[in-house]
Amino acid sequence: MTGSGTEWSHRAAFEASPVSASHARAFVAERLREHGLADLVEPVRLVTSELATNAMVHAHTAFDLTLERLDGIVRLTIRDDSLSLPQRRAAQVRDSTGRGLEIVDVVSSEWGTSQDRAGSKAVWATFVVRESRQF
């Protein structure tokens, strides 16, 4: 990414608890509204829900969430203490799970993963900021 860099950034930590995905969704919605980005609330909340749930269900760890605006995009990052990267699955019609990363792929502009030597991974997704038009 090029340009001026980070315009704002917010971070929060969540426990590996069933209520954490809900708290994470509320956190991103509140931050986006604070920054006048109400049009991104629903897509970012949906992706937050999928990535937070993946961290709890598959990594079985607490997770950190970072939401930041950089050069015309909003980037959501979920970091947990597992080196196991998420795997896309071909969910069958009757499957009740396995569609999370497909949803992330459809709803976000881009997404990806990274690992660090400290024993954690990050899953990130970006969303294009559509500038409002003033008349």
N, C-alpha and C positions, 0 to 999 in steps of 0.2 A: 504494500500500500504506500502511496506517496501523498505528499501534501503536508498539512499542518500537524498531523498526528492526533493524539487523544484530546477530544474536546471535554469529555467528562467520563468518570468511571465510578462504579459502585460495586461493593463487594459484601458478601454475607456468607456465613458458615451455617450449615444445617446438619442435624444429627441423622443417623440412619433410623428414622422413625416414620411410621405410616403418615403422619401429619406433615412431614417435611416438604413433600411435593406441593401441597396446598400452600404452605408458608412461602415457598419459593415462587409460586405463581403470583401470590399477592405482592411479594417484594418487587418483581419485575414490573407488574402493572402499575404500582405506585411510582416507581422511578420513571417509567416512560411517561406517565401523565405529568409528573413534575417538570419534565423537559418538553412538554407540548407535543408528544408523539403518540397521541391516543390511537391513531390509525394502526400502530404497530402492536398495541396491547394484545389483541387476540392471537395473532400468529406467534408472537414471542411467548405468550403464556402457554400455548399448545406445545411448542417445542421445549419449553422449560419443563413442562409436565413429563414429557417423554424422556428427556435426558436425566432429570432428577430421579424418576422411577427406575430407569436403567441403573443408575448409580447405586440405589438402595437394593434392588432385586438381584442384580448380577454381581456387583462389586461387594455388597454387604458392608459398606463403609459410609461414614459421614461424607459430606461433600461440600465444596466451596463453589459459590456461584459468583461470577463477575459479569457485569453488564456495562458495556462501554460504547461510547460513540467515537468513531474514528473516520474521518474523511468521507462523510456521506453514507456511512453504514452504521448499524448497531450490531455489535458482536456480543453474543451470549456464550459464556464458557462455563462448563461444569467440570470440576476437577475432583477426582476421588483417589483413594489410596490403593488402587488395583492397577497392575500393568496389563491386565487382560483387555484387549481392545474390543469394542462392540462389533458384533457380526450381523450383517444384514441377512435376513431369512426370507424365504419365499413362503409366506404364510398361506395356508389353504383356506378355503371359504369358511369352514367351520371352526378354524382356530380362534381361540379367544386372546392369544398373544402373538407377538412376532411381527407386528406392523409398525412399531415405533420408529425405526430408522427410515422406513419408507415415508412416513408422515413428515419426519424431519427433512428429508430430501425434497419433498413436494412443497412444503410451506416456507422453507428458508431459501435464500439466494444461493448459498454455498454452505457446506459443512465439512468437518474433518476431525482428525484426532492427532494427538501428539503424546509422547511419553517422555518422562525425564528419568535421570539416573537415581533420583531419590526414592523411586518406587511409587510413582503416581502417573495417572494419565489424565488428559483433558480431552473433552469432546466439545467442539465449538460449532456455532452456526451464526451466519450473518444475515442481515435483513437490510434492504435498501431503504434509506430515508427519502421519502417523497416530500420535497419542500412544498409548503402550503403557498398558494397564490393569493396575494393581497390585491383586491380590486378597489 
